[in-house]
Amino acid sequence: MPYYSQPDRILTLLEALNNQTVDQLKALAGLLPAGKIPTRKAELVSYVHQHLQGKGLKQIWNQCDRIQQAVVSEVVHSADDRYQEARFVNKYGQKPIWGTGNSYSYNYKPSLLGLLFYTYTMPQDVKAQLKAFVPPPISTQIQSIESLPSTFSSTLQAYDPLTRKRITRAIELPMQSQETEQLARRDLQTVLRLVDLGKVAISDKTFYPTGATLSAISEVLEAGDYYSEWAETQSPGGWKYNYLIGPIKPFAWVMLLQAGKLVELNSKRLSLTKAGQKALTEPAERTLQALWKNWLKTTVLDELRRVDSIKGQTGKGKRSLTAVAGRRSKIVDALKDCSVGQWVKLADFFRYMIAAGYEFAVSRNSESLTLEGYGSLYDANFLILEARYSLAFLFEYVSTLGLIDVAYMHPDDGSFNFQSSQNIDYYYESCLSRYDGLTYFRITPLGAYFLGLSDRYVPTTLPQKQVLRILSNLEVVAVQPLTRADRLFLDAFLQPISDVVWQLEQAKLLDAIAQGRSVDELQKFLTANSSEALPKTVLQFLADLQTRTTSLQSLGSARLIRCTDAALATLIANDSRTKAYCFLADQPKAIAAGQACYLVVPTETETKFRNALKKLGYSLPGLN
């Protein structure tokens, strides 16, 4: 369809008819009830115009078939006067009949729609008349199912060398699924704990996590990464899996924490901010909601960067990329139309996005982007560019935060879900990204609350872990398997004795506390992970340690100044010009005896002290 020549607005039918050729007008006149067709253009214009008024217009509408009537209804009850082919086809599953033959040839015969649309745009006066009797279009629906199939049914086209013909055969592709809501709540705490232990490193240029960090996070996530346990090496379709999928959830957590300002960079390692420290004790759903809101507006990462096969994103193509917040908002708006707790196929979701007007552009000039192994994306459609962006956003961030459950297969199998009219997938032998395997999703109760589909969220109470036994001899014994995050936490505070036993030792704990940890943090951890109350000996040990670690307080660095006698020290310490910047060292015997005394000058007030000292008539040599 030649959209480039499609006008945004045609005010009147007469205007549209006067722009037609005589042959075009004759073809339109031939669609009207039998009568003598004029030959001159002015008369033809008048003839067609008269028949498209009042009852004549309604008669044309009644003669249209069901799909043609749907076209008229969609435009009449839309703010746009133009026929939108992509939206219409994705909603109704077929194109209307506009005519027979080539629209640019002399033998082209328009259908009845040719009387109502001119270059696929309806004149506004015709639209106003039709609105009086044309019913509104059917609402745009998104298909969903209650139960998830165990496999994904697909078809495979292959060449049969015996018959020398292309054959089609049905295949069943294996799927995995993951319920994410409770995982997200637990994984958030685990990753925060890992950051707090100084185990998360990132690049100070890209702010991406290092390979070692991605592996460490994957190991501590409760269910691992999405594909961490994928054992298949060959598809039921007969092809070998060659695509290196790489991390999804571990990468997402690091970027989400940065976007949410729960972490900050400190010598290439992330550490918790005050907000991050608070999140360790806050309800997980509250922190997840804050992360979600921050991600929707963050620019720390364009999810398209995670689609490795699309090149040119950092060169000239970067200037043409649209704002990520606008793209995310379109996907979120479409998610809000989904039924909570119902599985939605991604192919149906994308069809709905287009049909309901939620499509968006990733680039204002897609020609500046290229597809590895194929070439320029100058004519890329929604399923090649925008759908791949959407998959990354949904699979890596929306799912990781627990808003949607997911069902997925290997990306090499998933690429068959997104065949394009350009046959790019036919030329591109592998999948386009690690997210191509996402096949179904389902909005969780947590997602419904975050999306505004539910007024309140009642979290499922996380079962209390009873994995530790705290003994009166100050030993801590693991009675059930521990996560790596829990082990790292215990190793930071306690002295390991064996794989399952740790010892509360004063020296080890003092070192941990000197590095920023606290006795209260340890006590809460031991209490939360033990099925029994802490023994009195342990409570006493911790109380004594709390006293030892809070009895001393660092007030910062200072300069110690010796005065020749107590009178001078007392004068300086009490004079209105200097007393705000120094104080007497506590030495009562020296003061009583009139001996030399010491003044303490905090480093931050040293310059002000020196200036005030001059006004008092004294100077301090060798201060620098």
URZIVEN-V245864 format. One record per run of one state. SS is the DSSP state (~ for helix, > for strand, _ for the rest). FROM is the first residue (numbers start at 1). TO is the last residue. If there is no record, write none. Layout:
BEGIN
<<SS | FROM | TO> <SS | FROM | TO>>
END
This chain:
BEGIN
<<_ | 1 | 2> <~ | 3 | 5> <_ | 6 | 12> <~ | 13 | 18> <_ | 19 | 21> <~ | 22 | 29> <_ | 30 | 40> <~ | 41 | 51> <_ | 52 | 53> <~ | 54 | 63> <_ | 64 | 65> <~ | 66 | 76> <_ | 77 | 81> <> | 82 | 82> <_ | 83 | 84> <~ | 85 | 92> <_ | 93 | 98> <> | 99 | 100> <_ | 101 | 108> <> | 109 | 110> <_ | 111 | 112> <~ | 113 | 116> <_ | 117 | 117> <> | 118 | 118> <_ | 119 | 120> <> | 121 | 121> <_ | 122 | 123> <~ | 124 | 130> <_ | 131 | 144> <> | 145 | 145> <_ | 146 | 150> <> | 151 | 160> <_ | 161 | 164> <> | 165 | 174> <_ | 175 | 175> <> | 176 | 178> <_ | 179 | 180> <~ | 181 | 196> <_ | 197 | 200> <> | 201 | 202> <_ | 203 | 208> <> | 209 | 209> <_ | 210 | 210> <~ | 211 | 220> <_ | 221 | 233> <> | 234 | 234> <_ | 235 | 239> <> | 240 | 240> <_ | 241 | 248> <~ | 249 | 259> <_ | 260 | 262> <> | 263 | 266> <_ | 267 | 268> <> | 269 | 272> <_ | 273 | 273> <~ | 274 | 279> <_ | 280 | 283> <~ | 284 | 297> <_ | 298 | 302> <~ | 303 | 306> <_ | 307 | 309> <> | 310 | 311> <_ | 312 | 316> <~ | 317 | 320> <> | 321 | 321> <_ | 322 | 323> <~ | 324 | 335> <_ | 336 | 342> <> | 343 | 345> <~ | 346 | 355> <_ | 356 | 362> <> | 363 | 363> <_ | 364 | 365> <~ | 366 | 368> <_ | 369 | 369> <> | 370 | 371> <_ | 372 | 374> <> | 375 | 376> <_ | 377 | 385> <~ | 386 | 398> <_ | 399 | 403> <> | 404 | 408> <_ | 409 | 410> <~ | 411 | 418> <_ | 419 | 423> <~ | 424 | 427> <_ | 428 | 437> <> | 438 | 443> <_ | 444 | 444> <~ | 445 | 450> <_ | 451 | 467> <> | 468 | 470> <_ | 471 | 474> <> | 475 | 478> <_ | 479 | 483> <~ | 484 | 493> <_ | 494 | 494> <> | 495 | 496> <_ | 497 | 500> <> | 501 | 503> <_ | 504 | 505> <~ | 506 | 514> <_ | 515 | 518> <~ | 519 | 528> <_ | 529 | 529> <> | 530 | 530> <_ | 531 | 535> <~ | 536 | 550> <_ | 551 | 557> <> | 558 | 563> <_ | 564 | 565> <~ | 566 | 574> <_ | 575 | 578> <~ | 579 | 581> <_ | 582 | 582> <> | 583 | 584> <_ | 585 | 587> <~ | 588 | 593> <_ | 594 | 596> <> | 597 | 602> <~ | 603 | 615> <_ | 616 | 624>>
END
